[in-house]
């Protein structure tokens, strides 16, 4: 199987078939009514670096209006506790086996910032396996292995935390993207 666009990924992610995720909304009023203090705006339909912005809940409606006026299609989410992040980056299978491009630390900034700071490093099979086994709880590790089997050519973007996160109890990993695009 392949996921061929960011739009397709977000559709499947929202349906709940791509593992642990944040709460998601299409409607800004629902996002405000959720009570979450921070709301993340993610541009849908753009691969590789679509716009992203994290705002206070009280700024949700004005941000939605601004993004709409800019012609951006977006989805909103409940964000994550970045202050608890421990490992983040991308994992995939290649002809060499499991490989990754990961940043390790505590806490980590959002991925765009850690990429810009040069914190992500290429990791070969053994180092990737050891890092994933160290920072991922067993259920999240099982989820990752299942998605690597289901989408053998995909790159999977993850963030690990030292607390449980997301909509599936007992998981400490967010699967931000599963992509073949």
C-alpha positions as CSV (number, residue, x, y, z in Angstrom):
1,X,0.0,0.0,0.0
2,X,1.1,3.6,-0.6
3,X,0.0,7.0,0.7
4,X,0.6,9.3,-2.2
5,X,-0.3,12.7,-0.9
6,X,-0.5,14.8,2.3
7,X,-4.2,15.1,1.7
8,X,-4.6,11.4,1.7
9,X,-2.5,11.0,4.8
10,X,-4.6,13.6,6.7
11,X,-7.8,11.9,5.6
12,X,-6.6,8.5,6.8
13,X,-5.1,10.0,10.0
14,X,-8.4,11.7,10.9
15,X,-10.3,8.4,10.3
16,X,-8.0,6.9,13.0
17,X,-6.4,4.2,10.9
18,X,-2.8,5.5,11.1
19,X,-2.1,5.1,14.7
20,X,-1.8,7.5,17.6
21,X,-2.6,11.1,16.9
22,X,-3.7,14.4,18.4
23,X,-7.4,15.5,18.5
24,X,-8.3,16.9,15.1
25,X,-10.8,19.4,13.9
26,X,-11.9,20.9,10.5
27,X,-14.2,23.5,12.2
28,X,-12.4,26.3,14.1
29,X,-15.4,26.7,16.5
30,X,-15.1,23.0,17.5
31,X,-11.4,23.6,18.1
32,X,-12.1,26.5,20.4
33,X,-14.9,24.6,22.2
34,X,-12.5,21.7,22.8
35,X,-10.9,23.6,25.7
36,X,-7.3,22.8,24.7
37,X,-5.1,25.8,25.5
38,X,-3.1,25.5,22.2
39,X,-4.3,24.8,18.8
40,X,-2.0,23.7,15.9
41,X,-2.8,24.7,12.4
42,X,-1.5,22.3,9.7
43,X,-1.7,23.0,6.0
44,X,-3.3,20.2,4.1
45,X,-2.5,19.3,0.5
46,X,1.2,20.5,0.5
47,X,3.9,17.9,0.8
48,X,7.2,18.8,2.4
49,X,6.9,21.9,4.5
50,X,3.3,23.1,4.3
51,X,2.6,25.9,6.7
52,X,2.3,25.1,10.4
53,X,1.4,27.4,13.3
54,X,0.7,26.9,17.0
55,X,-1.7,29.5,18.5
56,X,-3.4,30.1,21.8
57,X,-7.0,28.9,21.8
58,X,-8.3,32.5,21.9
59,X,-6.5,33.2,18.6
60,X,-8.0,30.2,16.8
61,X,-10.8,32.1,15.0
62,X,-8.6,35.0,13.8
63,X,-5.9,32.5,12.6
64,X,-8.5,30.4,10.8
65,X,-9.7,33.6,9.1
66,X,-6.2,34.7,8.1
67,X,-5.3,31.2,6.8
68,X,-8.6,31.1,4.8
69,X,-7.9,34.5,3.3
70,X,-4.4,33.2,2.2
71,X,-6.1,30.3,0.4
72,X,-4.7,27.7,2.8
73,X,-6.6,24.4,3.4
74,X,-5.9,23.3,6.9
75,X,-6.7,20.9,9.7
76,X,-6.4,21.9,13.4
77,X,-5.1,19.7,16.2
78,X,-4.7,19.7,20.0
79,X,-0.9,20.0,19.8
80,X,1.5,17.9,22.0
81,X,3.6,18.6,25.1
82,X,6.9,19.3,23.4
83,X,8.4,19.8,26.8
84,X,8.3,16.0,27.2
85,X,9.7,15.0,23.9
86,X,12.8,12.7,23.8
87,X,13.3,11.5,20.3
88,X,12.0,12.7,16.9
89,X,12.6,12.3,13.2
90,X,11.9,9.9,10.4
91,X,12.2,6.1,10.1
92,X,12.1,3.9,7.0
93,X,13.2,0.6,5.6
94,X,15.8,0.6,2.9
95,X,17.9,-2.1,1.2
96,X,20.2,-1.8,4.3
97,X,17.3,-2.5,6.7
98,X,15.8,-0.1,9.2
99,X,17.3,3.4,9.0
100,X,16.5,6.8,10.4
101,X,17.2,10.4,10.6
102,X,16.7,11.2,14.3
103,X,17.3,13.9,16.9
104,X,17.8,12.8,20.5
105,X,17.4,15.0,23.5
106,X,15.2,16.3,26.2
107,X,13.2,18.4,25.6
108,X,13.1,18.8,21.9
109,X,11.6,21.7,20.0
110,X,9.1,21.0,17.2
111,X,10.7,19.1,14.3
112,X,11.0,22.1,12.0
113,X,13.1,23.9,14.6
114,X,15.3,20.9,15.3
115,X,15.9,20.2,11.6
116,X,16.9,23.9,11.1
117,X,19.3,23.6,14.1
118,X,21.0,20.5,12.5
119,X,20.1,18.2,15.4
120,X,18.9,15.3,13.2
121,X,21.5,12.7,12.3
122,X,21.5,9.7,10.0
123,X,21.3,6.5,12.0
124,X,22.0,3.0,10.6
125,X,20.2,-0.2,11.4
126,X,21.7,-1.0,14.8
127,X,21.6,2.6,16.2
128,X,18.0,3.1,14.9
129,X,16.8,-0.1,16.5
130,X,18.5,0.7,19.8
131,X,17.1,4.2,19.9
132,X,13.6,3.1,19.0
133,X,13.7,0.3,21.6
134,X,15.0,2.8,24.3
135,X,12.5,5.6,23.7
136,X,9.3,3.9,22.4
137,X,7.0,2.1,24.7
138,X,6.3,-1.5,23.6
139,X,2.8,-0.8,22.2
140,X,4.1,2.2,20.1
141,X,7.0,0.1,18.9
142,X,4.6,-2.6,17.8
143,X,2.5,0.1,16.0
144,X,5.6,1.3,14.1
145,X,6.5,-2.2,13.0
146,X,3.0,-2.8,11.7
147,X,3.0,0.4,9.7
148,X,6.5,-0.4,8.3
149,X,5.0,-3.7,7.1
150,X,1.8,-2.2,5.7
151,X,3.7,0.6,4.0
152,X,7.1,-0.9,3.2
153,X,8.3,2.0,1.0
154,X,7.1,4.7,3.3
155,X,8.9,7.1,5.6
156,X,7.3,7.5,9.0
157,X,7.7,10.7,11.0
158,X,7.6,10.2,14.7
159,X,8.0,12.0,18.0
160,X,8.6,10.1,21.3
161,X,7.7,11.5,24.7
162,X,8.4,10.5,28.3
163,X,4.7,10.5,29.0
164,X,1.6,9.0,27.3
165,X,0.2,11.2,24.5
166,X,-2.5,11.1,21.9
167,X,-5.8,9.5,21.4
168,X,-4.8,5.9,22.0
169,X,-4.2,5.1,25.7
170,X,-0.8,3.7,26.7
171,X,1.2,5.2,23.8
172,X,4.1,7.6,24.1
173,X,4.7,8.2,20.3
174,X,2.9,10.4,17.8
175,X,3.0,9.2,14.2
176,X,3.0,12.5,12.4
177,X,3.2,11.2,8.9
178,X,3.4,8.0,6.9
179,X,4.3,9.0,3.4
180,X,5.4,7.6,0.0
181,X,5.3,11.1,-1.5
